[in-house]
């Protein structure tokens, strides 16, 4: 039974913001990653909000949190407030005319781990006035809400609300450890080998769908919920796996088996919100990143 509400406690924007994130993501861990706080911290703050309001905001199910009627009311209230606050922040930020300062860049873990380090090193060396805040997340952080300034996303359909440029094509291929590589050389033998697959979060993605078509279910020895986790499993020899070519090529323990899988190639986009694109420091950072990424195009496409 929830505690009686505290009449002295005023509802704050942060309460709404946290509740909205949980409604949209459906899990505490995912919402915590988007909000940039720890899972235990978010859990404690949710309990505090519910205790102050004297009602439950979510029903706990085995797989996700579902908003109660009260939680749904808070979500409906928070949505227009978030848009209004984001719009205000963008207008205020638009008054910044300096070409130096912090730039928040978000990218998924595999891109941040295996592609960005040398590119960011070159950017920081050539543009000393810029400070890069790298936000590694497999969740889609919102540029409209200013969770980040610039986003690198591997997608066929970038949002219409964002301004961006295509900076490469991410190719994918089958990789195996050197011990497994001789057995995996012929595609006809793939069905008989152990494989690294993906859990439900990535099962419907391109690589997950390809595995479902070509590899029997009982051959999947391990399922990972990120490409980074899958890469490490393949590296350890647990099984063959479908990986981005820029990841597989960076791991000397791995051998690429065959040519890149054409049907799995996807564009890499460098995206920024239209309001932010006017800022000199954002424009300077996006131009520098685009230049570096275009130089890395052969690695992305599996040609180097």
C-alpha positions in Angstrom: 0.0 0.0 0.0 1.6 3.4 -1.0 2.2 5.8 1.8 -0.1 8.8 2.2 0.9 11.7 -0.1 3.0 14.5 1.4 1.0 17.7 1.0 4.2 19.8 1.3 5.8 18.0 -1.7 5.5 19.9 -5.0 5.7 18.0 -8.2 8.9 19.0 -10.1 9.9 18.8 -13.7 12.6 16.2 -12.8 9.9 13.9 -11.4 8.0 14.2 -14.7 11.2 13.7 -16.8 12.2 10.5 -14.9 8.7 9.1 -15.2 8.5 9.9 -18.9 11.8 8.2 -19.6 10.6 5.0 -17.8 7.3 5.1 -19.7 9.1 5.4 -23.1 11.9 2.9 -22.5 9.9 0.4 -20.3 12.8 -0.7 -18.1 14.7 1.0 -15.3 18.1 0.0 -16.8 17.3 1.5 -20.2 15.8 4.6 -18.7 18.8 5.1 -16.4 21.2 4.8 -19.4 19.2 7.5 -21.3 19.1 9.8 -18.3 22.8 9.3 -17.5 22.3 8.0 -14.0 22.7 4.6 -12.3 20.0 1.9 -12.1 19.9 2.0 -8.2 19.7 5.8 -8.3 16.7 5.8 -10.6 15.0 3.1 -8.6 15.4 5.1 -5.4 14.1 8.3 -7.1 11.1 6.5 -8.5 10.3 5.1 -5.0 10.6 8.6 -3.6 8.2 10.1 -6.2 5.7 7.4 -5.6 6.0 7.8 -1.8 5.5 11.6 -2.1 2.5 11.2 -4.4 1.0 8.3 -2.4 0.4 6.2 -5.5 2.1 3.7 -7.7 3.2 5.0 -11.1 4.1 1.6 -12.7 3.1 -2.0 -12.6 6.1 -4.4 -12.4 5.9 -7.2 -14.9 8.7 -9.8 -15.6 10.0 -7.9 -18.6 9.1 -4.3 -18.3 7.4 -1.5 -16.2 3.9 -0.6 -17.4 2.4 2.8 -16.4 -0.6 2.8 -14.1 -3.4 5.3 -14.8 -1.4 7.8 -12.6 1.8 7.1 -14.5 0.0 7.6 -17.8 -1.4 11.0 -16.6 2.2 12.1 -15.7 3.4 10.9 -19.2 0.7 13.0 -21.0 1.6 16.0 -18.9 5.4 15.6 -19.4 5.4 15.3 -23.2 4.4 18.9 -24.1 6.6 20.2 -21.2 9.6 18.4 -22.6 9.1 19.8 -26.0 8.6 23.3 -24.6 11.7 23.1 -22.5 13.8 21.6 -25.3 12.6 24.4 -27.6 13.6 27.1 -25.1 17.0 25.5 -24.6 17.7 25.5 -28.3 16.7 29.1 -28.7 18.9 30.1 -25.8 21.8 28.0 -27.1 21.3 29.6 -30.5 22.7 32.8 -29.1 26.1 31.3 -28.6 28.4 32.6 -31.3 31.7 31.1 -30.1 33.5 28.4 -32.1 35.0 26.9 -28.9 33.4 24.9 -26.1 31.9 21.6 -25.3 30.2 19.3 -27.9 28.2 16.3 -26.8 28.6 13.4 -29.2 26.5 10.2 -28.9 27.4 6.9 -30.6 26.6 3.2 -30.0 29.2 1.1 -28.1 30.8 -0.7 -31.1 31.3 2.6 -33.0 32.7 4.3 -29.8 35.0 1.4 -29.1 36.4 0.5 -32.5 35.9 3.4 -34.9 36.0 6.7 -33.0 39.2 6.7 -30.9 41.7 7.6 -33.7 39.2 9.9 -35.3 38.6 11.8 -32.0 42.3 11.9 -31.3 42.9 13.7 -34.7 39.9 16.0 -34.0 41.2 17.0 -30.6 44.7 17.6 -31.9 43.6 19.9 -34.8 40.8 21.7 -32.9 42.1 22.5 -29.5 39.2 24.8 -28.6 36.6 22.0 -28.8 35.9 19.7 -25.9 34.2 16.4 -26.8 31.8 14.8 -24.3 31.4 11.2 -25.7 28.1 9.6 -24.6 28.2 5.9 -25.4 24.7 4.5 -25.6 22.8 2.0 -27.6 19.7 3.8 -26.8 18.7 6.6 -29.2 19.5 9.7 -27.3 17.3 12.6 -28.3 18.9 15.6 -30.0 15.7 17.5 -29.8 15.8 17.2 -26.0 19.5 18.2 -26.0 20.6 14.9 -24.5 23.4 15.2 -27.1 24.5 17.8 -29.8 25.6 15.4 -32.5 24.7 11.7 -33.1 26.3 9.0 -35.1 23.7 6.5 -36.1 23.7 3.4 -38.3 20.3 3.5 -40.0 18.4 3.4 -43.3 16.0 6.0 -42.1 17.4 9.0 -40.2 14.6 11.1 -38.5 13.2 13.9 -40.7 13.5 16.3 -37.8 17.3 16.1 -37.9 19.8 17.6 -40.3 22.6 15.3 -41.3 24.9 13.9 -43.9 25.7 10.3 -44.9 29.4 9.7 -44.0 29.9 6.1 -45.0 28.4 2.6 -45.4 28.9 0.1 -42.6 29.5 -3.3 -44.1 29.0 -6.6 -42.1 30.5 -10.0 -42.6 31.0 -13.4 -40.9 34.0 -13.5 -38.6 35.6 -16.4 -36.8 38.5 -17.0 -34.5 41.6 -18.3 -36.2 40.9 -21.8 -34.7 37.5 -21.9 -36.3 38.3 -20.1 -39.5 39.4 -23.2 -41.5 36.2 -25.0 -40.8 34.1 -21.9 -41.5 35.8 -21.2 -44.9 32.9 -22.8 -46.9 29.4 -21.3 -46.4 28.0 -24.8 -46.8 29.7 -25.8 -43.5 28.3 -22.8 -41.5 25.2 -24.6 -40.3 27.3 -27.2 -38.5 29.4 -24.7 -36.6 28.8 -23.0 -33.2 27.6 -19.5 -33.6 27.2 -16.3 -31.5 23.8 -14.8 -31.9 21.7 -12.0 -30.4 19.0 -11.8 -27.8 15.6 -10.4 -28.3 16.8 -6.8 -28.3 18.7 -7.4 -31.6 17.0 -10.5 -32.9 14.9 -8.4 -35.4 17.9 -6.4 -36.6 19.7 -7.1 -39.9 22.3 -9.5 -38.4 19.7 -11.2 -36.2 17.4 -11.8 -39.2 20.3 -13.1 -41.3 21.3 -15.6 -38.6 17.6 -16.8 -38.3 17.7 -17.6 -42.1 21.1 -19.3 -42.3 21.9 -20.8 -38.9 19.9 -23.4 -37.0 18.7 -22.2 -33.6 20.4 -25.1 -31.7 23.8 -23.9 -33.1 23.7 -20.6 -31.2 26.0 -21.1 -28.3 25.7 -17.6 -26.9 23.4 -14.6 -27.4 24.5 -11.1 -26.8 22.5 -7.9 -26.5 25.1 -5.7 -28.1 27.4 -6.0 -31.1 30.3 -5.3 -28.7 29.4 -8.3 -26.6 29.0 -10.5 -29.6 32.5 -9.4 -30.9 34.1 -10.4 -27.6 32.4 -13.8 -27.7 33.6 -14.4 -31.3 37.0 -13.3 -30.2 37.1 -15.9 -27.5 36.3 -18.7 -30.0 32.8 -19.4 -28.7 31.5 -19.4 -32.3 31.3 -17.6 -35.6 29.5 -14.3 -35.7 28.2 -11.5 -37.9 30.0 -8.3 -37.1 30.6 -4.9 -38.6 33.8 -5.1 -40.7 35.4 -2.2 -38.9 35.0 -4.2 -35.6 36.2 -7.5 -37.0 39.2 -6.0 -38.7 40.3 -4.3 -35.5 40.6 -7.7 -33.7 43.7 -9.6 -34.8 42.4 -12.8 -33.3 39.6 -12.9 -35.9 39.5 -13.8 -39.6 36.8 -12.6 -42.0 35.1 -15.5 -43.7 34.0 -14.5 -47.2 33.0 -11.2 -48.6 30.8 -8.6 -46.8 27.1 -9.5 -46.8 25.6 -7.0 -49.2 22.1 -7.2 -47.8 23.4 -6.1 -44.3 25.2 -2.9 -45.4 23.7 0.2 -43.8 24.5 3.9 -44.0 26.3 5.7 -41.3 24.8 9.2 -40.6 26.2 12.2 -38.8 23.1 14.0 -37.4 22.5 17.3 -35.7 19.3 19.2 -34.8 18.6 22.0 -37.2 18.7 24.6 -34.4 22.0 23.4 -33.2 23.5 23.2 -36.7 23.8 27.0 -36.7 26.2 27.1 -33.8 29.8 27.7 -34.9 31.2 25.1 -32.5 28.7 22.4 -33.6 29.3 23.2 -37.2 33.0 23.1 -36.7 32.8 19.7 -34.9 30.5 18.1 -37.5 32.7 19.2 -40.4 35.8 17.8 -38.6 34.1 14.5 -37.8 32.7 14.2 -41.4 36.2 14.7 -42.8 37.6 12.0 -40.5 34.8 9.6 -41.2 35.1 9.9 -44.9 38.8 9.0 -44.6 37.7 5.9 -42.7 35.2 4.9 -45.4 37.3 2.0 -46.7 37.4 0.5 -43.2 33.7 0.9 -42.8 33.0 -0.7 -46.1 35.3 -3.7 -45.4 37.8 -2.7 -48.1 40.8 -2.2 -45.7 
